[in-house]
Amino acid sequence: MRQGYENKSTVNEIRDRFENDVERFSNHETGQSAAVDAADCLEMIANCAIQHAPEMKSVLDIGCGAGNFTLRILGKLKQNNVDVTLNDLSANMLERARQRVRKNTSGQITVLQDDIRDIELANDSYDAIVAAMVFHHLREDEQWDDVFASVYQSLKPGGALWIYDLVEHEKTVLHDHAWLQYSDYLVSFKGESYRDTVFDYIAKEDSPRPLMWQLERLLSAGFSSVDVLHKHSTCSAFCAFK
Ligand SMILES: C[S@@+](CC[C@H](N)C(=O)[O-])C[C@H]1O[C@@H](n2cnc3c(N)ncnc32)[C@H](O)[C@@H]1O
């Protein structure tokens, strides 16, 4: 299942692909429909994030795309002055996210256009961090450990990390089962050729890790507890508390 990373897309290739894909990530009712249960996980994460931190003052959205997750969270809060930090590789995504988020908060908006692996986040800064469909672009173990450690440091004490992502499976039987379900989902959504296109770009671009592996790494990074909100086929929503 896991392969070497030498044939995977480079950071520049990933950035260039997303620069031209802003519209597909700009519907905050559906979320990213190519992912399993995207709309439900968007709603679930937003609900849990605001129930965990109803007075939140600061949010970081890693790989924010057009900002769907942050928008959904802001829309559920009573206060309208939350500071938002938007991170992405793509300038076009960030500009769309900034415009949409601006309409939903009078707080400070900070835009960080860079690879999350290269950003030095300030310590103890965020009440909530969201990372949706982005960590599967990380490659070697060290990159995951470094990013989880950096995210942990940047959360305020008691803050939470909310992840929705593509996940792999160690056991072949589970891998095959999950990808068959995903295939059925994509075919019923938009047909076989769409399924093939999605599978081709996942093969080229993504290097997801198993859910349990990530939960263990999050605990090793210092998080005091982790939990799973949802897992279906190849996609999962999960969280980690500082
Ligand atoms: C599949 S989209 C998801 C967007 C958004 N989180 C959502 O769920 O609607 C992944 C986003 O992550 C960004 N991205 C990919 N690798 C990244 C990295 N290493 N650092 C920061 N952003 C990254 C891409 O540019 C893209 O906008």
The ligand as an ORCA input file, in Angstrom:
! r2SCAN-3c Opt
* xyz 0 1
  C      -8.219     19.033     -0.783
  S      -7.982     20.751     -0.488
  C      -8.956     20.999      0.990
  C      -9.316     22.439      1.224
  C     -10.136     22.721      2.499
  N      -9.416     22.332      3.695
  C     -11.465     22.010      2.436
  O     -11.613     20.966      3.092
  O     -12.359     22.497      1.733
  C      -6.326     20.767      0.135
  C      -5.743     22.168      0.285
  O      -4.502     22.031      0.998
  C      -3.516     22.819      0.366
  N      -2.229     22.192      0.665
  C      -1.735     21.036      0.157
  N      -0.539     20.755      0.701
  C      -0.268     21.752      1.587
  C       0.828     22.036      2.456
  N       1.887     21.223      2.505
  N       0.772     23.152      3.220
  C      -0.298     23.990      3.148
  N      -1.364     23.769      2.341
  C      -1.347     22.672      1.570
  C      -3.898     22.833     -1.101
  O      -3.352     23.942     -1.773
  C      -5.409     22.822     -1.042
  O      -5.971     24.118     -1.080
*
